[in-house]
């Protein structure tokens, strides 16, 4: 087992480069052509496979839920073709490996340095682990696993360092544009992008697939197999009596409360649930979950964690939440409007409560009519 430093790569990485310059430039252009951070790891994997004589690349992120940290393999590509890409919103967290089960990955993440493991002799096959992120101020943690048949050369390390440098720059730029300036949570623009590029696209595909299944004839002696439809949910959270809190304690204390609410949300919901702040005391969560009861349980955990937390100089602060299932006919505004109606119901019935919009409609406590149009104005 050998360990190397952490090459960053700069202009010198391109001097006497063994990869044709047009090929390198093509891959760098692809990395900088994205406006979606979720595609960067896959593009990075393709670049390394295309530029280096290696066998396999695996992109791994650390995800957490209620303080438990596990490994999530985002993308895995083989030089001979094949591989897989995982939608973080749809993984089974409890099926993932705990971080403690892979000491080499963990050491790479903790030290933010390269770890090289030779498992069949010093000149034989090996796995080289490189930190996906190298800024200790960044809460994101991940590893690039490079599987090769022999030790990587210094030139190959420089290549990886140069491409990783571009990846990190793009990741940070996109993170800045997608984030709320105060809390660091995702912003409304990010919700719209994810809603249209991923959620609705998958829901439409699932809807079309189910229609084809229903229309297709069933062969004698065979049963129709039903696909499990993608279940996306959008919930909104509002801090109770926030205006009163701000007027009583001042602007700075109110901002501190919002920062702590964001921290509680990050610690309560799964790493791969998308958490947003829209401004003021309004937050939102986008998640994939198989049924309504589990979504309700997640928001109830958050509500209880808020209620138990002792906010400095303020004391007890509570929140009301509401959520709705997203349909293929939704826009971000229509889904948000339903979730916010459930929040309003909670606020009008004592605050510090969580309600499902669908459940309220089924019970006749809310009508199912949509008050906004299907076109977003903002």
C-alpha positions as CSV (number, residue, x, y, z in Angstrom):
1,X,0.0,0.0,0.0
2,X,1.4,3.4,-1.0
3,X,0.2,6.9,-0.5
4,X,0.8,9.9,-2.7
5,X,0.3,13.6,-2.4
6,X,-2.6,15.5,-3.8
7,X,-1.7,16.8,-7.2
8,X,-3.8,19.8,-8.2
9,X,-2.7,20.2,-11.8
10,X,-2.2,23.6,-13.5
11,X,-1.0,24.8,-16.8
12,X,2.1,22.6,-16.5
13,X,-0.1,19.6,-16.7
14,X,-0.6,20.3,-20.4
15,X,3.2,20.5,-21.2
16,X,4.3,17.5,-23.2
17,X,0.9,16.0,-22.7
18,X,0.5,12.4,-23.8
19,X,-3.2,12.7,-24.6
20,X,-4.0,14.5,-27.8
21,X,-4.9,18.1,-26.9
22,X,-8.2,18.1,-28.9
23,X,-9.4,15.1,-26.9
24,X,-8.5,16.8,-23.6
25,X,-10.2,20.0,-24.6
26,X,-13.3,18.1,-25.7
27,X,-13.7,16.6,-22.2
28,X,-13.0,19.9,-20.5
29,X,-15.7,21.6,-22.6
30,X,-18.2,18.9,-21.6
31,X,-17.4,19.5,-18.0
32,X,-17.9,23.2,-18.3
33,X,-21.0,22.9,-20.5
34,X,-23.3,21.8,-17.6
35,X,-25.8,23.8,-15.6
36,X,-26.7,20.8,-13.5
37,X,-24.4,19.7,-10.7
38,X,-25.9,16.2,-10.7
39,X,-24.4,15.5,-14.1
40,X,-20.9,16.6,-13.2
41,X,-19.8,13.3,-11.6
42,X,-20.9,11.3,-14.6
43,X,-19.1,13.7,-17.0
44,X,-16.0,13.5,-14.9
45,X,-16.1,9.7,-15.0
46,X,-16.4,9.7,-18.8
47,X,-13.5,12.2,-19.1
48,X,-11.2,10.0,-17.0
49,X,-12.2,6.8,-18.9
50,X,-11.6,8.6,-22.2
51,X,-8.3,10.2,-21.3
52,X,-6.5,7.5,-19.3
53,X,-5.6,3.8,-19.8
54,X,-7.5,2.6,-16.8
55,X,-10.1,-0.1,-16.2
56,X,-12.8,1.5,-14.1
57,X,-13.9,4.7,-12.4
58,X,-16.3,5.0,-9.5
59,X,-17.7,8.2,-8.1
60,X,-18.7,7.9,-4.4
61,X,-20.4,10.4,-2.2
62,X,-20.9,10.4,1.6
63,X,-24.6,10.6,2.5
64,X,-26.2,10.8,6.0
65,X,-29.5,10.3,7.7
66,X,-30.1,11.1,11.4
67,X,-26.3,11.2,12.0
68,X,-25.6,7.8,10.2
69,X,-23.1,8.2,7.3
70,X,-23.0,5.8,4.3
71,X,-21.4,5.4,0.9
72,X,-23.5,6.2,-2.2
73,X,-21.9,5.2,-5.5
74,X,-23.2,7.9,-7.8
75,X,-21.6,6.6,-11.0
76,X,-19.6,3.6,-12.1
77,X,-18.1,3.3,-15.6
78,X,-15.9,0.5,-17.1
79,X,-13.4,1.1,-19.9
80,X,-14.9,-1.9,-21.9
81,X,-18.3,-0.4,-21.7
82,X,-21.2,-0.6,-19.2
83,X,-21.7,0.9,-15.8
84,X,-24.4,2.5,-13.8
85,X,-25.7,5.9,-12.7
86,X,-27.8,6.3,-9.6
87,X,-30.5,8.9,-8.9
88,X,-29.7,10.0,-5.3
89,X,-33.3,10.8,-4.7
90,X,-34.3,7.1,-5.2
91,X,-31.8,5.1,-3.3
92,X,-32.5,2.9,-0.3
93,X,-30.4,4.5,2.4
94,X,-30.3,1.5,4.7
95,X,-29.0,-0.7,1.9
96,X,-25.9,1.5,1.5
97,X,-22.6,0.5,3.1
98,X,-21.6,2.4,6.3
99,X,-18.6,4.6,5.9
100,X,-16.7,2.6,8.5
101,X,-16.8,-0.5,6.3
102,X,-14.3,0.9,3.8
103,X,-11.3,2.2,5.6
104,X,-9.4,3.3,2.5
105,X,-12.3,5.5,1.2
106,X,-12.7,6.9,4.7
107,X,-9.0,7.7,5.0
108,X,-9.1,9.5,1.7
109,X,-12.1,11.6,2.7
110,X,-10.8,12.4,6.2
111,X,-7.2,13.3,5.1
112,X,-8.3,14.9,1.8
113,X,-5.3,13.2,0.2
114,X,-4.7,10.3,-2.3
115,X,-4.6,6.7,-1.1
116,X,-3.2,4.0,-3.4
117,X,-3.9,0.4,-2.6
118,X,-1.9,-2.3,-4.5
119,X,-3.6,-5.6,-3.9
120,X,-1.6,-7.9,-6.1
121,X,2.0,-6.7,-5.8
122,X,3.6,-3.3,-6.2
123,X,3.6,-3.4,-10.0
124,X,0.2,-5.0,-10.3
125,X,-3.5,-3.9,-10.2
126,X,-4.5,-1.3,-7.8
127,X,-7.2,1.1,-6.7
128,X,-6.3,4.8,-6.3
129,X,-8.6,6.9,-4.2
130,X,-8.7,10.6,-4.7
131,X,-10.8,13.2,-2.8
132,X,-13.6,14.5,-4.9
133,X,-13.5,17.7,-3.0
134,X,-10.4,19.2,-1.4
135,X,-11.7,22.3,0.4
136,X,-12.1,21.7,4.2
137,X,-14.7,24.5,4.2
138,X,-16.9,22.4,1.9
139,X,-19.4,20.0,3.7
140,X,-19.6,17.8,0.6
141,X,-17.5,14.6,0.9
142,X,-16.7,12.1,-1.9
143,X,-14.1,9.9,-3.5
144,X,-12.9,9.2,-7.0
145,X,-11.9,5.5,-7.3
146,X,-9.6,4.8,-10.2
147,X,-9.0,1.1,-10.9
148,X,-5.9,0.4,-13.0
149,X,-3.8,-2.6,-14.0
150,X,-0.6,-1.0,-12.9
151,X,0.6,2.1,-11.0
152,X,-0.4,5.4,-12.4
153,X,2.4,7.5,-13.7
154,X,3.2,11.1,-12.7
155,X,1.7,12.3,-16.0
156,X,-1.5,10.4,-15.4
157,X,-1.8,11.9,-11.9
158,X,-1.3,15.3,-13.4
159,X,-4.1,14.6,-15.9
160,X,-6.5,13.5,-13.1
161,X,-5.5,16.5,-11.1
162,X,-6.2,18.9,-14.0
163,X,-9.6,17.4,-14.8
164,X,-10.5,17.3,-11.1
165,X,-9.6,21.0,-10.8
166,X,-12.0,21.9,-13.5
167,X,-14.7,19.7,-12.0
168,X,-14.3,21.4,-8.6
169,X,-14.4,24.9,-10.1
170,X,-17.6,24.1,-12.0
171,X,-19.2,22.4,-8.9
172,X,-18.5,25.5,-6.8
173,X,-19.7,27.9,-9.4
174,X,-23.0,26.0,-9.8
175,X,-23.3,25.6,-6.1
176,X,-23.0,29.3,-5.7
177,X,-25.8,30.0,-8.2
178,X,-28.1,27.3,-6.8
179,X,-27.8,28.3,-3.1
180,X,-29.5,30.6,-0.7
181,X,-26.9,33.2,0.4
182,X,-27.9,33.1,4.1
183,X,-28.4,29.4,4.9
184,X,-26.5,27.7,2.1
185,X,-29.6,25.6,1.2
186,X,-30.9,25.3,-2.3
187,X,-32.9,28.2,-3.8
188,X,-36.1,28.4,-5.8
189,X,-34.2,28.4,-9.1
190,X,-32.7,25.1,-8.2
191,X,-36.1,23.7,-7.4
192,X,-37.4,24.7,-10.8
193,X,-34.4,23.2,-12.6
194,X,-34.7,19.9,-10.8
195,X,-38.5,19.8,-11.2
196,X,-38.4,20.2,-14.9
197,X,-35.2,18.3,-15.8
198,X,-35.7,15.2,-13.6
199,X,-38.9,14.8,-11.7
200,X,-41.5,15.6,-14.3
201,X,-39.4,13.9,-17.0
202,X,-39.4,10.7,-15.0
203,X,-43.0,11.0,-14.0
204,X,-44.0,11.4,-17.7
205,X,-41.9,8.3,-18.6
206,X,-43.6,6.3,-15.9
207,X,-47.0,7.5,-17.0
208,X,-46.3,6.5,-20.6
209,X,-44.8,3.2,-19.6
210,X,-47.9,2.3,-17.5
211,X,-50.2,3.3,-20.4
212,X,-48.2,0.9,-22.7
213,X,-48.5,-1.9,-20.2
214,X,-52.2,-1.4,-19.9
215,X,-52.6,-1.3,-23.7
216,X,-50.4,-4.3,-24.4
217,X,-52.2,-7.7,-24.7
218,X,-51.4,-10.3,-22.0
219,X,-50.0,-13.6,-23.2
220,X,-51.9,-16.7,-22.0
221,X,-50.5,-18.0,-18.8
222,X,-48.7,-14.8,-17.9
223,X,-49.5,-12.0,-15.4
224,X,-49.2,-8.4,-16.0
225,X,-46.2,-7.0,-14.0
226,X,-46.8,-3.5,-12.7
227,X,-43.9,-1.0,-12.5
228,X,-43.7,0.8,-9.2
229,X,-44.4,4.4,-10.2
230,X,-41.9,7.1,-9.2
231,X,-43.3,8.8,-6.0
232,X,-42.0,12.3,-5.6
233,X,-43.2,14.6,-2.9
234,X,-42.9,18.3,-2.2
235,X,-43.3,19.8,1.2
236,X,-43.1,23.3,2.6
237,X,-42.1,24.5,6.1
238,X,-42.9,27.8,7.7
239,X,-41.5,29.0,11.0
240,X,-44.4,29.8,13.3
241,X,-44.8,33.4,14.5
242,X,-41.6,34.4,12.7
243,X,-42.7,38.1,12.4
244,X,-43.3,38.3,16.1
245,X,-39.9,36.7,16.8
246,X,-38.1,39.1,14.5
247,X,-39.9,42.2,16.0
248,X,-39.1,41.1,19.5
249,X,-35.5,39.9,19.1
250,X,-34.2,41.9,16.2
251,X,-33.0,41.1,12.7
252,X,-29.7,39.4,13.6
253,X,-31.3,37.0,16.1
254,X,-34.0,36.2,13.5
255,X,-31.3,35.3,11.0
256,X,-29.6,33.1,13.6
257,X,-32.9,31.2,14.0
258,X,-33.1,30.6,10.3
259,X,-29.6,29.3,10.2
260,X,-30.4,26.9,13.0
261,X,-33.6,25.8,11.3
262,X,-31.6,25.0,8.2
263,X,-29.1,23.0,10.3
264,X,-32.0,21.0,11.9
265,X,-33.4,20.3,8.5
266,X,-30.0,19.1,7.2
267,X,-29.7,16.8,10.3
268,X,-33.2,15.5,10.0
269,X,-33.8,14.8,6.4
270,X,-31.7,12.5,4.2
271,X,-28.6,13.8,2.5
272,X,-30.2,13.1,-0.9
273,X,-33.5,14.9,-0.1
274,X,-33.4,18.4,-1.6
275,X,-33.8,21.1,1.0
276,X,-34.6,24.7,-0.1
277,X,-35.1,28.1,1.3
278,X,-37.3,30.5,-0.6
279,X,-36.7,33.6,1.5
280,X,-38.1,34.8,4.9
281,X,-39.2,31.9,7.0
282,X,-40.2,29.6,4.2
283,X,-38.4,26.3,3.4
284,X,-39.2,23.4,1.2
285,X,-38.1,19.7,0.8
286,X,-38.3,17.6,-2.4
287,X,-38.0,13.9,-1.8
288,X,-38.6,10.5,-3.4
289,X,-40.5,8.1,-1.0
290,X,-42.7,5.0,-1.7
291,X,-45.7,6.1,0.4
292,X,-47.4,9.0,2.2
293,X,-46.9,7.5,5.7
294,X,-43.1,7.7,5.4
295,X,-43.2,11.3,4.1
296,X,-45.4,12.2,7.1
297,X,-43.0,10.5,9.5
298,X,-40.0,12.4,8.0
299,X,-41.7,15.8,8.5
300,X,-43.0,14.8,11.9
301,X,-39.3,14.0,12.9
302,X,-38.4,17.5,11.8
303,X,-41.3,19.1,13.6
304,X,-40.3,17.3,16.8
305,X,-36.7,18.1,16.5
306,X,-37.6,21.8,16.1
307,X,-39.8,21.7,19.2
308,X,-37.1,20.1,21.3
309,X,-34.3,22.4,20.2
310,X,-33.4,25.3,22.6
311,X,-32.7,28.3,20.3
312,X,-30.2,30.6,22.0
313,X,-31.7,33.9,23.3
314,X,-35.1,32.8,21.9
315,X,-35.9,29.5,23.5
316,X,-38.7,27.4,21.9
317,X,-39.5,27.9,18.2
318,X,-41.9,25.7,16.3
319,X,-42.7,25.1,12.6
320,X,-45.7,24.1,10.6
321,X,-45.4,21.9,7.5
322,X,-47.5,20.5,4.6
323,X,-46.7,18.3,1.7
324,X,-48.2,16.9,-1.5
325,X,-47.5,14.2,-4.0
326,X,-46.2,15.5,-7.3
327,X,-48.0,14.5,-10.5
328,X,-46.9,14.6,-14.1
329,X,-49.3,17.5,-14.8
330,X,-47.8,19.7,-12.1
331,X,-45.6,22.7,-12.4
332,X,-43.5,23.9,-9.4
333,X,-46.1,26.5,-8.6
334,X,-49.1,24.2,-8.6
335,X,-47.3,21.6,-6.3
336,X,-46.1,24.4,-4.0
337,X,-49.5,25.9,-3.8
338,X,-51.0,22.6,-2.6
339,X,-48.2,22.2,0.0
340,X,-48.7,25.7,1.2
341,X,-52.4,25.2,1.6
342,X,-51.6,22.4,4.0
343,X,-49.2,24.6,5.9
344,X,-51.9,27.3,6.2
345,X,-54.3,24.7,7.5
346,X,-51.7,23.8,10.2
347,X,-51.2,27.4,11.1
348,X,-55.0,28.0,11.4
349,X,-55.3,24.9,13.7
350,X,-52.8,25.6,16.4
351,X,-49.4,25.7,14.6
352,X,-46.6,23.1,15.2
353,X,-48.4,20.5,13.1
354,X,-47.8,18.6,9.8
355,X,-50.5,17.8,7.3
356,X,-50.7,16.0,4.0
357,X,-52.7,18.0,1.4
358,X,-54.0,14.8,-0.1
359,X,-55.2,13.5,3.3
360,X,-56.9,16.9,4.0
361,X,-58.7,16.6,0.7
362,X,-59.8,13.0,1.3
363,X,-61.2,14.0,4.7
364,X,-63.1,16.9,3.1
365,X,-61.2,19.5,5.1
366,X,-59.8,21.1,2.0
367,X,-61.0,21.2,-1.6
368,X,-58.8,19.8,-4.3
369,X,-59.1,22.8,-6.6
370,X,-55.8,24.5,-7.7
371,X,-55.8,28.3,-7.2
372,X,-52.8,29.0,-9.4
373,X,-52.2,28.3,-13.0
374,X,-49.9,25.8,-14.5
375,X,-47.5,28.4,-15.7
376,X,-44.7,29.8,-13.4
377,X,-44.5,33.6,-13.3
378,X,-41.3,33.8,-11.3
